[in-house]
């Protein structure tokens, strides 16, 4: 029983960075911008978060720095694809590689450094509840904020004017433009918010999860987060559950190994992508489903004059 | 001259200028002519190192670079060393090695298994340059290999683990199921069993030499299943730091990692490559270099189990010291028959000690390790 509780706890903490980055990408894509630079933004966020936490000793300032670094790289990406109309796919890939290289270059001095002690953030009282305590109430505060943020984002997208405008920009930028909304600025805002969330996800990895900095340490989690947005058909709550599912698959795989059950390592690490392909196939089989789910202008440039 | 071509010329001048500057920077400062009476000083021997990782990795490459510095301090101005870090294994390595030869280096050390093919090719073309390949097996008249018996450190760590475990479950975070790593798992287990027959080892593979978040996850899943002393064959400090977070124990690997987890760190398996670099460079300087495969263990001091935690009981420390002394005297071996694998099959007969050929073919877990070796194919 206790073992299962610990497995649940590990799943929650391994799903959290995927969820944070995934939510950021979801905001991007709901506004019609596909950001393949997620991995690079997570890496610069991871480095900035680690470096600032290292110098200030305060991980929250570190998260803020991670968000800032991700946002700056995202703003650069946004300027390229929204104002200069560069191809979103190619630009995203380039930004991803650029972020990886930049963080490796600037971060060389932080490899092998050590952060101070972590404050214990688990919730006293609740932590001692049998099963639920170790399973759900022994997490970093950011894990709970992620759940709250997911609910808030779902509400914002469906129930508020701001959410409606964001979706309108993603579904039909020409109409939104005709109605007088500043499509390009809204898209840029969405991209910057998305980059900031990717940055926080990276900082969570380097400051809380590993906790250490080394180049390339995000190790593909940005791509998993991208796959997640499709897997979740662009719905925040589904995305959160998907993140826990993908995190859980990894943890279960390691857990089974430790139990002596033989699992093919490579097969398990491709499962998230396989699941994404299955979802893509399912929603693409029916044109009505695609219309219902995928932001209609996703990946397409918008020319305000035309 | 129109504007564009003048710009072009300007760029050309800038490039040429930068090139000249670089060339100047690289060139040795011209020494004043030596006074006629003084004996002619020999040119320093140029020695180059090819590293697979960054020198700041706190692990494998860091340990090699300490070795380079050691050799430099030993030979002073008789040698001149350079290194190239983060060289990818594959075709790029050959280009880097050729470039180093072209720069006048007479000894080349390549410190990763994957550089083997490149070293072999370049060695063929430059018979007057000495090539040294770590953890490799390909040899030629001017190419030889060297490695450490890392598993002896794993055995010593196992003794500490067997004594310190309260749950009798110890854990190992593995990279890839190759003989080198399987030897470490087996030696770790045998070391623990030598002092505590109730010990069981659980193994988790992460499929990477370097993925700190995943190493941390693997360590966590071992701890969740009652493992309370961990060893890893991966290159980061994540396993050690995860043990610290959970109030469990772990070891440093490749270099002294005690600073990363003062409460969890029991000891570190450090690699003193400098001892070999000292010998190899000496061979070249003394003209005694010959093709051979060097494998150094605790006896020669290449792998060294250091920085034992102060809170380890003296009786345990003594057992480690005894085993070390036994390895040096040749009375203790990590792999000594009778030895069974974990399906009960005999893999070493009574009284037989595993030799290098046997070591190279290890593809099983010894008795005491749980689970099955994942098949690579």
Interface residues (C-beta under 8 A of the other chain):
Chain A: X3 X6 X7 X10 X14 X108 X109 X111 X112 X114 X118 X205 X209 X210 X211 X212 X214 X215 X216 X217 X218 X219 X221 X250 X251 X254 X255 X257 X258 X259 X260 X261 X262 X264 X265 X266 X269
Chain B: X54 X56 X57 X58 X62 X171 X202 X203 X204 X205 X206 X207 X208 X210 X211 X212 X213 X214 X215 X216 X217 X218 X220 X221 X222 X224 X225 X227 X236 X237 X238 X241 X245 X259 X260 X370 X371 X372 X374
